[in-house]
Amino acid sequence: MDLHPEIIHRDWGGKRDDNGREYGRGRRGRALQYGIPKPPRLSAFFPGGLRIRVRDSRTIKPDIARLRNVDFNLECLWMRIKEKMDKSIRLELSRYSEIREPEFLDYVRDWEKTGEEFVPSTVDPKGRTFAEIMRAWEREETEDIRRSGFVPATLYFLTGGGGRILGAIHFRHELNDTLMRRGGHIGYGIRQSERRKGYATAMLRQLLEDVPSKGCRKVLLTCGDGNLGSIGAIERCGGVLENKAEREGEILRRYWITLAGGG
């Protein structure tokens, strides 16, 4: 028997209202006879009709009005479970020297698929082997990097479950004229598949906790005026907008974050 538009619910010791319609009492049910539109997909799962056996051995049909939304409800439940799983993932900020080659190559492939420029740019392999990239990152931390026109800097990666790299953040130990105009102390990026999950804020916050140990009490960060993700992350971490400036045809926001004990 296929399911019909009108579903009749039976009750245990129910009554009738002034219009002759049945209704139940307490936990045994409410309005017992009403028309419900036939659900679009439920009959495909229960072509012969679904019947439920209750304790008093009576056989009734289920509340189709609830079952028709089962797909939606299950999807909402899964989203809540996934959200809790994401929050339970232990996030770690690791120095570049702690990163393994397979995880880094996986991270690089995600960026290359989108066609976006690597952020921070130091993550771009530029055809180099993993060993060559590691040596370049080591050199960035030394005074020797000044001969190339840069300031000493340290690269960190945010990792999640299984060591998967979620993003990278580059801390420049000081500023030069170029970084004062664009770039600032910190540049960071999250892989495209992991954005809008709060990882940028988590990564920046963890780095800022470590910055005072490097003798820096106040840091400059810049981002595009339309980069809502970065604007939100910086402001959630205490960024105070100093001004907006045009650089190379783009409007940049310049934020300062004063760290604990800084002046």
Buried (B, 14 or more C-beta within 10 A) or exposed (E): EEBBEEBEBBBBEBEEEEEEEBBBEEEEBEEBBEEBEBBEEBBEEBEEEBEEEEEEEEEBBBEBEEBBEEEEEEEEEEEEEEEEEBEEBEBBBBEBEEBEEEBBEBBBEBBEEEEEEBBBEBBBBEEEEBEEBBEBBBBBBEEEBEEEEBBBBBBBBBBBEEBBBBBBBBBBBEBEEEBEBBBBBBBBBBBEEBBEBBBBBBBBBBBBEEBEEEEBBEBBBBBEEEBEEBBBBBBBBBBEEEEEBEEEEEEBBBBBBEBEEEE
